[in-house]
Structure formats: C-alpha cells, structure tokens
C-alpha cells in the first residue's frame, strides 16, 4: 500500500432553508431541529389513494376541463361514457358511493415500507377532488359518511389507521393535504364554469365566499393535526392556491398548526418563502445539489395513483435514483398507489423489498449523510458523515459486481478504506493527480455483498 497526500479539499454543502430573503427564513429552533431530522431520513414512502383508485385513472385531474391529458382516449370510464365530459364528472363524483376496499390493511403497508428501508410516510388525506380519507366534520364527502359503503367498517377513518400503523413501525408521519378543493362550493362554485384548476370566481369581489373556504381549510387542517397523533410534516399541495388571489392566510394557519404540533415542518409546495421549509422537485432529480433541504417526489410507476399493469421502474433504476438523490443532499419520496381494494401491487412490493435488502448492506452510506463536493465522479457518488466519506459505485444494469479498481477525486488521503457488507481488507493508493484508487479484491468482485451498487467507507484523518 502506497500513500500520497491528495490536495483536493472536501467541501460540505450546508443544511440551510430554501427561503431567499432573510425575513422569510425559518427561525423556530424546533422546526430547524426537525429539518435536520428530515435530512437524516433520506427515504420516504408516498401513497396516492382515493375514490379514483377504483377506475385506475389519474387522481383528480380528469375533473379539470382544460386538462385533456388526464382523459386520454384509452381511459376506460371516459371512453365508455362517449367522451361526455359532464357525465364523466358526475360519475367520478359519485365514486364515493362505491368505495369499499375490503382488503385494506395499513399494517401490511407499513411493514412493506419498513422492509424497504423507508423512514417516513406521506399519505394523501385529501386530494384536489375533495374526497376526504379521514373523519372530517366539515363535509360529508368522506370515507366515514353514510354515503360511502366503507363508513361502517372499523377502518373507515383511513388516515387515522394509516398513521397509527406507520407510527407503530417507527416511521415519521407526513400529512398530504390539497389546499384546493374542487368539491367545495366556495372553491368551485357549481353554478359557474370551472375550466381550469383555480378558484372560479373573483375572490376580491366575493370576499365572504372566500373567507368561508379559508375557514374550511383551516378547520380541516386543525382536525388532522389535533386528532391523529404526532405529525412531522404538513405537505401542502396545489401551489396555485397562494396570494394575492387565493390567500389562505398562511401565517395564521402555520401558527395554529405548530401550536398543535410543535416543530412541524410545513411544505407549502412551489410557493416559496417562510412556509416552504423544504423543496419538492416533482418527477425530476436536480442536476446538482440544492442549497437547502429538499426531496424528490417520484412515482415508482408511470402514475401517482393506481394504474393496472403500471410500468414500474426496475430495482436497479430505483437504487440508482436513491443514491443519486442522496449524494446531492436530498431525500427520495417514492410513490406507489394502492389498488381499489387497498392492496399494494405485488410488483411494487417486490421492488421495495429488494431496495430494503440493498439498504441493509449500504444504509450506513445513505442515512444521516450529507452531500459533499464533488457529489459524483464517473460511476461513483459521494456522501459524508462525520470523518467518513462514502464512495458508492453505481454499476451498469446487469453488472454483477464492482470493477477491479475504482478511482475518485476530491477526497483527502484516507486512514483506511472498507467495503460495506464485507470484512475483507481493501487496498488503496492515493495520488494528487490521479485521485484515490480503491482496489477491489477478486472474491468481492465475483461474490459481492449486494447487487446494483457497492459502497466503500473512506475514513479520513
């Protein structure tokens, strides 16, 4: 083993908030502490589940007349109704009268997420269509109302059952809630056209109507944060609902929310400012690390909600996404939509299980880490925890083991190098120009501790 000093410095990306203006930066120490916790978790589980799952269609969006992409020609209920939009909307809104998921078992969901190595859940308590998966007192468009056949089931308060099951497995709790509500008459006035996703009247001309809607939103969030146990994240969707036209009085809402749940992370998606505590790139991974806490929310398949025979990403692709996101300082929030009967698709569960097996070997290089520069060098992604830098080599699809040599730049000369999942000695050389070269023994190349990607802990001085 030869030792040379490498002159490249290790640079840590700071854990800062997304607000651009000093006045907008979060100062609550409990929130800042919870954000550090969030950045340690790295891997979360998201589920879009609602009345739309019965049709296997895109959630909520087919109700928007302008969004024709949500009603493709091969959407069965749309085609069967002769592309009659009014009839389609009427039948969609009646799906609450047939929602009866007989095999709903949130303990199985939570166990699958735990086995996958996921650390928190974000569950859709209400999507834009307004159907509530919780026992709200503000509307009868909910699972616990007599109009829904599931109301008589002991599990009818779906969100409460879900949060209890995931909490029992030790996962953090995130409440997804749509600020828009296309069922509420004070958001979409039923007597007026509602051609796009926005409120369909001028709120400045009808302030009382809008005030009623704001009170409705505050009351529902108050219920979710008062009656459903400890909550870590309030994940607010429908970014078009923002001042000045659609002002929900976020300062008052946030004050109420954190009075109920001290230290609560609030994610007012795409709005920016003080109440977007972390960013949520949707269906994309940033090219470079972001200067703040963030989370890529991605679907395992092509659709957020359940889609029969969905095209799920391979385990190899999913592990690659997780590693790439974590190396850039983010979290992966991976979505799977349960079917109409309350079952996670077996193909998705199989991939989750495989990711968990990989994380059992490599979790040390993922959880609790932060991004360092350069975050990636060729096939290798880098993470950092304390005095340890982790080199995670991403293999090509079908590659059975790591190469004989892995060279990375930007790491100071190490004290030692070890491969996660193995006790075999790892040789290395360091050179100021060539970088750090890790030499992988032949037994580990032929029979590595895992597939897809291989991690090395580089202990620095």
Protein Blocks (a to p, Z undefined) as FASTA:
>chain_A
ZZdddfbdcdddddddfbfbfklpcfbfklmmmmmmmmmnopacdddddfklmnopaehk
lmpmklmmlmcfklmklmmnoopaklmmmmmmmmmmmgccfkbcfklmmmmmmmnopabd
cddfbcfkopacbdcfkbccdfkbmklmklmpmklmmmlmmmmmmmmnopacdddddfbd
ckbmklmgckbccfbfbdcbdfklmmmlmmmmmmmmmmmmmmmmmmnopafbdcdehjll
ccfklcghlmlmmmmmmmmmghiacddehkgpjllmbacdehiacfbdcfbdcdddddfb
lbfbdcehiacddfklmmmmmmmmmmnopacdddddddfkopacfklmmmmmmmmmmmmm
mmmmmgopacdddfbghjbccddehjbccddddddehiabdcfbdcdehiacdfbdcdeh
iabdcdddddfklopaddddfklmmmccbehiacdddddZZ
